[in-house]
Amino acid sequence: MTRMIHAGLSERQMHRRFWLASAGSVLAGLSVALAAYAAHAGLGDKAQGSLQQAAFFAFGHGLALAALAPLAVRRLAWLGLLCIALGTLLFSGSLVLGAMYGISTGAAPFGGILMILGWLLHAIGQWRR
């Protein structure tokens, strides 16, 4: 089935999907390390909660990227996944920086909006077959 999905894609399109799926796998793996750090680093409750929330979102969205990127044949669906990836980095990254370095988490809402937009774009892209 995978061969059928990729039959009409250019080498460049295949390459983009490969990197997006790989980025999702790396994101999911790093989130496991982040959750372990949050659980064992002896941080305060607020910092620990922020890191665990960042890990939760990073894992879920990383897993989704790894699974959905090879199937995102339509441009709009691929753009949606790109928004999800960037939104996850902004959201989770902002929480991590806030918990560990006291930096403002002001980018988190923009990341959340990008994730929502990404899921909607992906859905529309998949519906438009």
PyRosetta script that sets phi, psi and omega in degrees:
from pyrosetta import init, pose_from_sequence

init()
pose = pose_from_sequence("MTRMIHAGLSERQMHRRFWLASAGSVLAGLSVALAAYAAHAGLGDKAQGSLQQAAFFAFGHGLALAALAPLAVRRLAWLGLLCIALGTLLFSGSLVLGAMYGISTGAAPFGGILMILGWLLHAIGQWRR")
pose.set_psi(1, -38.6)
pose.set_omega(1, 179.4)
pose.set_phi(2, -59.1)
pose.set_psi(2, -39.9)
pose.set_omega(2, 179.6)
pose.set_phi(3, -62.6)
pose.set_psi(3, -39.3)
pose.set_omega(3, 178.6)
pose.set_phi(4, -64.9)
pose.set_psi(4, -40.1)
pose.set_omega(4, -179.7)
pose.set_phi(5, -63.8)
pose.set_psi(5, -41.1)
pose.set_omega(5, -175.0)
pose.set_phi(6, -89.0)
pose.set_psi(6, -0.3)
pose.set_omega(6, -174.9)
pose.set_phi(7, -58.7)
pose.set_psi(7, -37.9)
pose.set_omega(7, -176.5)
pose.set_phi(8, -96.7)
pose.set_psi(8, 7.9)
pose.set_omega(8, -176.2)
pose.set_phi(9, -92.3)
pose.set_psi(9, 143.7)
pose.set_omega(9, 175.5)
pose.set_phi(10, -75.9)
pose.set_psi(10, 167.3)
pose.set_omega(10, 177.7)
pose.set_phi(11, -60.4)
pose.set_psi(11, -38.6)
pose.set_omega(11, 179.7)
pose.set_phi(12, -64.1)
pose.set_psi(12, -43.6)
pose.set_omega(12, 178.9)
pose.set_phi(13, -64.2)
pose.set_psi(13, -40.7)
pose.set_omega(13, 177.4)
pose.set_phi(14, -62.6)
pose.set_psi(14, -41.5)
pose.set_omega(14, -179.5)
pose.set_phi(15, -62.4)
pose.set_psi(15, -44.7)
pose.set_omega(15, 178.7)
pose.set_phi(16, -60.7)
pose.set_psi(16, -44.0)
pose.set_omega(16, -179.4)
pose.set_phi(17, -66.4)
pose.set_psi(17, -37.8)
pose.set_omega(17, 177.1)
pose.set_phi(18, -59.6)
pose.set_psi(18, -47.2)
pose.set_omega(18, -177.8)
pose.set_phi(19, -69.1)
pose.set_psi(19, -36.0)
pose.set_omega(19, 178.3)
pose.set_phi(20, -68.3)
pose.set_psi(20, -41.1)
pose.set_omega(20, 176.7)
pose.set_phi(21, -65.6)
pose.set_psi(21, -41.1)
pose.set_omega(21, 178.3)
pose.set_phi(22, -64.5)
pose.set_psi(22, -41.1)
pose.set_omega(22, 178.2)
pose.set_phi(23, -62.3)
pose.set_psi(23, -38.2)
pose.set_omega(23, 176.9)
pose.set_phi(24, -63.1)
pose.set_psi(24, -41.1)
pose.set_omega(24, 178.2)
pose.set_phi(25, -64.7)
pose.set_psi(25, -43.1)
pose.set_omega(25, 178.1)
pose.set_phi(26, -64.0)
pose.set_psi(26, -43.0)
pose.set_omega(26, 178.9)
pose.set_phi(27, -59.5)
pose.set_psi(27, -45.1)
pose.set_omega(27, 178.9)
pose.set_phi(28, -63.6)
pose.set_psi(28, -42.4)
pose.set_omega(28, 178.9)
pose.set_phi(29, -64.0)
pose.set_psi(29, -44.1)
pose.set_omega(29, 179.0)
pose.set_phi(30, -65.0)
pose.set_psi(30, -31.0)
pose.set_omega(30, 179.5)
pose.set_phi(31, -67.2)
pose.set_psi(31, -32.2)
pose.set_omega(31, 176.4)
pose.set_phi(32, -64.9)
pose.set_psi(32, -43.4)
pose.set_omega(32, 177.3)
pose.set_phi(33, -63.4)
pose.set_psi(33, -40.1)
pose.set_omega(33, 179.2)
pose.set_phi(34, -64.1)
pose.set_psi(34, -42.3)
pose.set_omega(34, 178.4)
pose.set_phi(35, -64.5)
pose.set_psi(35, -39.8)
pose.set_omega(35, 177.6)
pose.set_phi(36, -64.7)
pose.set_psi(36, -42.6)
pose.set_omega(36, 177.6)
pose.set_phi(37, -61.3)
pose.set_psi(37, -45.3)
pose.set_omega(37, -179.8)
pose.set_phi(38, -60.2)
pose.set_psi(38, -37.4)
pose.set_omega(38, -177.3)
pose.set_phi(39, -76.0)
pose.set_psi(39, -28.2)
pose.set_omega(39, -170.8)
pose.set_phi(40, -117.2)
pose.set_psi(40, -1.2)
pose.set_omega(40, -174.3)
pose.set_phi(41, -84.3)
pose.set_psi(41, -6.7)
pose.set_omega(41, 179.8)
pose.set_phi(42, 70.6)
pose.set_psi(42, 35.2)
pose.set_omega(42, 179.5)
pose.set_phi(43, -81.7)
pose.set_psi(43, 165.2)
pose.set_omega(43, 174.3)
pose.set_phi(44, -66.7)
pose.set_psi(44, 164.7)
pose.set_omega(44, -176.6)
pose.set_phi(45, -59.6)
pose.set_psi(45, -41.8)
pose.set_omega(45, -178.1)
pose.set_phi(46, -66.2)
pose.set_psi(46, -46.5)
pose.set_omega(46, 179.5)
pose.set_phi(47, -64.1)
pose.set_psi(47, -42.6)
pose.set_omega(47, 179.5)
pose.set_phi(48, -62.1)
pose.set_psi(48, -43.1)
pose.set_omega(48, 179.2)
pose.set_phi(49, -63.1)
pose.set_psi(49, -41.3)
pose.set_omega(49, 179.1)
pose.set_phi(50, -64.3)
pose.set_psi(50, -43.3)
pose.set_omega(50, -180.0)
pose.set_phi(51, -66.7)
pose.set_psi(51, -38.8)
pose.set_omega(51, 178.4)
pose.set_phi(52, -67.0)
pose.set_psi(52, -37.2)
pose.set_omega(52, 177.1)
pose.set_phi(53, -66.4)
pose.set_psi(53, -41.7)
pose.set_omega(53, 177.2)
pose.set_phi(54, -60.8)
pose.set_psi(54, -42.8)
pose.set_omega(54, 179.8)
pose.set_phi(55, -65.2)
pose.set_psi(55, -40.4)
pose.set_omega(55, 179.9)
pose.set_phi(56, -60.3)
pose.set_psi(56, -49.5)
pose.set_omega(56, -179.4)
pose.set_phi(57, -67.5)
pose.set_psi(57, -40.1)
pose.set_omega(57, -179.7)
pose.set_phi(58, -65.3)
pose.set_psi(58, -40.5)
pose.set_omega(58, -179.6)
pose.set_phi(59, -66.3)
pose.set_psi(59, -50.3)
pose.set_omega(59, -177.6)
pose.set_phi(60, -60.7)
pose.set_psi(60, -44.4)
pose.set_omega(60, -178.1)
pose.set_phi(61, -76.4)
pose.set_psi(61, -32.5)
pose.set_omega(61, 175.0)
pose.set_phi(62, -63.8)
pose.set_psi(62, -43.5)
pose.set_omega(62, 177.4)
pose.set_phi(63, -61.8)
pose.set_psi(63, -43.6)
pose.set_omega(63, 178.8)
pose.set_phi(64, -62.4)
pose.set_psi(64, -42.9)
pose.set_omega(64, 178.8)
pose.set_phi(65, -61.4)
pose.set_psi(65, -44.8)
pose.set_omega(65, -179.2)
pose.set_phi(66, -62.1)
pose.set_psi(66, -37.0)
pose.set_omega(66, -177.8)
pose.set_phi(67, -81.5)
pose.set_psi(67, -37.6)
pose.set_omega(67, -172.1)
pose.set_phi(68, -90.8)
pose.set_psi(68, -26.0)
pose.set_omega(68, -175.8)
pose.set_phi(69, -56.5)
pose.set_psi(69, -44.6)
pose.set_omega(69, 179.5)
pose.set_phi(70, -64.8)
pose.set_psi(70, -20.3)
pose.set_omega(70, -177.0)
pose.set_phi(71, -96.0)
pose.set_psi(71, -7.6)
pose.set_omega(71, -176.6)
pose.set_phi(72, -80.5)
pose.set_psi(72, 82.7)
pose.set_omega(72, -176.4)
pose.set_phi(73, -79.2)
pose.set_psi(73, -40.8)
pose.set_omega(73, -178.8)
pose.set_phi(74, -77.0)
pose.set_psi(74, 144.9)
pose.set_omega(74, -178.6)
pose.set_phi(75, -58.1)
pose.set_psi(75, -41.4)
pose.set_omega(75, -178.3)
pose.set_phi(76, -65.2)
pose.set_psi(76, -38.5)
pose.set_omega(76, 177.5)
pose.set_phi(77, -65.5)
pose.set_psi(77, -41.7)
pose.set_omega(77, 178.5)
pose.set_phi(78, -65.5)
pose.set_psi(78, -41.3)
pose.set_omega(78, 177.7)
pose.set_phi(79, -61.7)
pose.set_psi(79, -39.1)
pose.set_omega(79, 176.5)
pose.set_phi(80, -59.8)
pose.set_psi(80, -43.3)
pose.set_omega(80, 179.3)
pose.set_phi(81, -67.3)
pose.set_psi(81, -35.2)
pose.set_omega(81, 176.1)
pose.set_phi(82, -63.9)
pose.set_psi(82, -41.6)
pose.set_omega(82, 176.2)
pose.set_phi(83, -62.3)
pose.set_psi(83, -40.1)
pose.set_omega(83, 177.9)
pose.set_phi(84, -61.6)
pose.set_psi(84, -44.5)
pose.set_omega(84, -180.0)
pose.set_phi(85, -62.1)
pose.set_psi(85, -48.9)
pose.set_omega(85, -179.6)
pose.set_phi(86, -66.3)
pose.set_psi(86, -39.9)
pose.set_omega(86, 178.0)
pose.set_phi(87, -62.8)
pose.set_psi(87, -40.0)
pose.set_omega(87, 178.7)
pose.set_phi(88, -65.0)
pose.set_psi(88, -42.9)
pose.set_omega(88, 177.7)
pose.set_phi(89, -62.0)
pose.set_psi(89, -42.9)
pose.set_omega(89, 178.6)
pose.set_phi(90, -65.9)
pose.set_psi(90, -47.8)
pose.set_omega(90, -177.0)
pose.set_phi(91, -65.6)
pose.set_psi(91, -59.7)
pose.set_omega(91, -177.3)
pose.set_phi(92, -66.5)
pose.set_psi(92, -40.0)
pose.set_omega(92, 178.7)
pose.set_phi(93, -61.0)
pose.set_psi(93, -40.7)
pose.set_omega(93, 178.5)
pose.set_phi(94, -63.4)
pose.set_psi(94, -42.3)
pose.set_omega(94, 178.5)
pose.set_phi(95, -64.9)
pose.set_psi(95, -40.5)
pose.set_omega(95, 179.0)
pose.set_phi(96, -64.2)
pose.set_psi(96, -47.9)
pose.set_omega(96, -179.8)
pose.set_phi(97, -63.4)
pose.set_psi(97, -36.8)
pose.set_omega(97, 177.5)
pose.set_phi(98, -66.3)
pose.set_psi(98, -43.7)
pose.set_omega(98, -177.9)
pose.set_phi(99, -70.5)
pose.set_psi(99, -38.0)
pose.set_omega(99, -172.9)
pose.set_phi(100, -93.2)
pose.set_psi(100, -29.0)
pose.set_omega(100, -174.1)
pose.set_phi(101, -126.6)
pose.set_psi(101, 2.6)
pose.set_omega(101, 179.4)
pose.set_phi(102, 70.5)
pose.set_psi(102, 15.9)
pose.set_omega(102, 179.0)
pose.set_phi(103, -77.1)
pose.set_psi(103, 146.6)
pose.set_omega(103, -179.4)
pose.set_phi(104, -54.4)
pose.set_psi(104, 142.0)
pose.set_omega(104, 176.7)
pose.set_phi(105, -96.3)
pose.set_psi(105, 26.0)
pose.set_omega(105, -177.3)
pose.set_phi(106, -61.4)
pose.set_psi(106, -21.0)
pose.set_omega(106, 179.6)
pose.set_phi(107, -81.3)
pose.set_psi(107, -15.5)
pose.set_omega(107, -176.6)
pose.set_phi(108, -58.2)
pose.set_psi(108, -45.5)
pose.set_omega(108, 179.1)
pose.set_phi(109, -61.9)
pose.set_psi(109, -36.2)
pose.set_omega(109, 177.4)
pose.set_phi(110, -65.6)
pose.set_psi(110, -38.6)
pose.set_omega(110, 176.0)
pose.set_phi(111, -63.3)
pose.set_psi(111, -42.1)
pose.set_omega(111, 177.9)
pose.set_phi(112, -62.6)
pose.set_psi(112, -41.7)
pose.set_omega(112, 178.0)
pose.set_phi(113, -63.6)
pose.set_psi(113, -41.4)
pose.set_omega(113, 178.2)
pose.set_phi(114, -63.4)
pose.set_psi(114, -38.9)
pose.set_omega(114, 178.1)
pose.set_phi(115, -64.0)
pose.set_psi(115, -45.0)
pose.set_omega(115, 178.7)
pose.set_phi(116, -61.1)
pose.set_psi(116, -48.5)
pose.set_omega(116, 178.6)
pose.set_phi(117, -59.0)
pose.set_psi(117, -42.6)
pose.set_omega(117, 179.5)
pose.set_phi(118, -60.0)
pose.set_psi(118, -44.6)
pose.set_omega(118, 179.3)
pose.set_phi(119, -64.6)
pose.set_psi(119, -39.6)
pose.set_omega(119, 178.4)
pose.set_phi(120, -66.5)
pose.set_psi(120, -43.9)
pose.set_omega(120, 177.7)
pose.set_phi(121, -62.4)
pose.set_psi(121, -41.6)
pose.set_omega(121, 178.7)
pose.set_phi(122, -61.4)
pose.set_psi(122, -44.6)
pose.set_omega(122, 180.0)
pose.set_phi(123, -61.4)
pose.set_psi(123, -45.9)
pose.set_omega(123, 179.7)
pose.set_phi(124, -62.9)
pose.set_psi(124, -42.1)
pose.set_omega(124, 178.6)
pose.set_phi(125, -62.1)
pose.set_psi(125, -36.7)
pose.set_omega(125, 178.7)
pose.set_phi(126, -73.8)
pose.set_psi(126, -35.0)
pose.set_omega(126, -179.6)
pose.set_phi(127, -68.9)
pose.set_psi(127, -27.2)
pose.set_omega(127, -173.3)
pose.set_phi(128, -84.7)
pose.set_psi(128, 37.1)
pose.set_omega(128, -179.3)
pose.set_phi(129, -69.5)
pose.dump_pdb("model.pdb")
